[in-house]
Amino acid sequence: MIRDDIQKAIFTNLKEGKAMEVKVLRFILSEIKYAEIAKQKDLTDEEAVAVLQKEVKKRKEAIEMFKKGERFDLVTDEEAQLVIIAQYLPKQLPVEELNKIIDSMIAEIGDKSNMGKIIGAVMGRVKRQADGSQVAQLVKQKLN
């Protein structure tokens, strides 16, 4: 289970003296625990992955904002956190494979005017193996 893997990684990184990793892992573990409290039950791995993806999205948005504000020290910190969190996410689909899935969904649905329906169908098929903003961008490119 992802939660157990994170817990073990915290202990390992504590022993090795890796403060940054410990800080990030403790944070994402607490986010998972908060989600469990809200649901009043233990999270499945898929639900834990959703929490982690939410954190990845926050980091990516923060990186963009820090770049605009020319705070490159904070950009580096956020990128380091992103790498640590990404270790616990399932492997992402390559762009080529994602494009094939998008093409097949467009052909299957047929209605090119309803971009939201196509994006939803693609996200349903790829589950958590692709970023929603990336899928939306690729679908938009294909439809234009």
N, C-alpha and C positions, 0 to 999 in steps of 0.2 A: 504494500500500500504506500502511496506517495507520502502520506503523513509520517509513517514509520521511517521511510528513507530520509526524510528531512531531519527527523529527530536524530537518527544515527549520524548524519552528516554534521549536525551541530556538535555532537560530542567529539567526532573526529577532528573537526576544525578547531575546537577548543583546545584539544591536546596539542595540535600543531601550531597554535598561536595565531591563527588567521582571523583577525578581528573583523575585517570587512565581511567575510563570508558568514561568520557567526551572526553579525548584526542583521544581514539580509535574511538569512535562514530563520532566525528567531522572528523576524517581522512577518515573513510569509506563513510561518507556523501559527502565529497569533491570528492572522487573517483567516486561516482555515478554521481555527478554533472558534472565532467569532461567527463564522458561517454555520458551524455546527451548533452553536448556541441558538442562533436564529432559527435553524431548522428543528432544533430539539432532538437531533439524532446525529450519528456519525455520517460524514460525507462519504460518498462513493468516490472512487478514483476519478471518474468523469466529472463529478461536481468539484472535486479538488482542482482538477485541471482548469475548470472554468474560473475558479478563484485566481489561479496563477496567471491565466491569460488576461484577466482584468488588471492584475498588477503589471504585467508586461505592457499593456496598453497605456497605463498611467505613466510608466517610465518613458515610453516612446513620445508621448505628448509632452512630458517634462523636458525631454531632450530637445524637441523642436522649440519650445519656449525659451530654454536657456541659450540655444543657438541664436535666436532672434535678439536676446538680451546681451549677447556676447559674453556670457558667463561660462567660458570653456572649462573652468575647473569643475563646475557642477555638471557639465555635460559628461566629462570623463567619469565622474562618480556614478551618474545614472547609467552610463553604458556598462560599467563594471557590475552594477546591480542586475542589469538586464541579462548579462551573460550567466550570472549565478542562477537566476530564476529559470532561464531557458533550459538549464540542465534537467529540470524536472517535468518539462513539457514533452508530449509526444513529438516525434519527428514530423516536420512540416513537409507537405507535398512539394515537389519541384514545380516550377512555373509551367514547364512543358506539359506535365501531367494534369495540372490544374486547367490549362487551356483546353486540353482534350475533353475534360469533364464539362467545362463551360460550353464548348461547341456541341457536345451531345445533348446537354440540357436545352440549349437554344433550339436545336432541331426537334427535340421531344416536345417542348412546350409550343413552339411555333409562333407564339404571340410576342413579337419583338418589341412591342410598345410597352409591355409591362416588365420593366427592368427589375422591380422589387420581387416579383414572382420568380424570375430566373435566379436572382441572387439567393432567395430563400431555398429554392430547390437545390442549388449547388451546395449551399452551406449544410443542408440536410444530408447530402450524400458524402461530403468530405468530413463531417462531424467536426472534430476539434483539430484537424490536421492542416487548416489554412486560416489565415487571418481574414476576418470579415471585410476590412477595408481594402485588402489586396484583391479579394474576390470582386468586390464592388467596382474597383478600378478596372480590372480586366474585363468584366462584363460590359462596362461603359465603353471601353475601347472597342470591343467587338461589335457593339450595337451602333456605334457612330461611323 
